[in-house]
Amino acid sequence: MVAITVDASSATAAKRFLYSLASRIGGQAVSRAGEKTGKTVRGMFKDTTQGWSHSPRFFVRDRGQGSVAVGTDDWLYNLLNAGAESHYIAASLAPQLIYPAFFRPKTAPRTIGPTGGGGKFGPLIFAPVVWHPGFNAREFDLAVKEETERLGIAAENLDREIVSAIKSTIFGG
């Protein structure tokens, strides 16, 4: 009897094909999952500004390999996100500051979406200098990050995109 043993795992061409296929499927899936996750997270950031008359613009920047940066360069949004210490405010463009006596915030720390009511109201105050009491950081970025992780958005998108990439690679389309 003549017999030979062939080790299929050492077949170089087959190995290269499988690595290439896995790399192509993985690369497509990771890239698409990053894009979809970025869009979802941008929507969550937009939700933090519901009810605002000011509309910050949010960006989604591809950082490669499925990683995206989502945020804004908007000065007011970043100020509210970080909070402010108490401080003096002096009139500079006019002899006096003019503002409503009362204010209720439209947002709360680490909350996505409006918390009800909010805005300026009451009689107008006229003063050359005022002491601003400051305000707590809203930490919108931390709220969005925690919610994204809690819901498993990135992992869910990656799972869907892996299945989609395998289907399109095998069946075309």
Secondary structure, 3 states (H helix, E strand, C coil): CCCCCCCHHHCHHHHHHHHHHHHHHHHHHHHHHHHHHHHHHHHHHHHCCCCCCCCCCCEEEEEECCEEEEECCCHHHHHHHHCECCEEEECCCCCCEEEEEEEECCCCCCCCCCCCCCEEEEEEEEECEEEECCECCCCHHHHHHHHHHHHCHHHHHHHHHHHHHHHHHHHCC
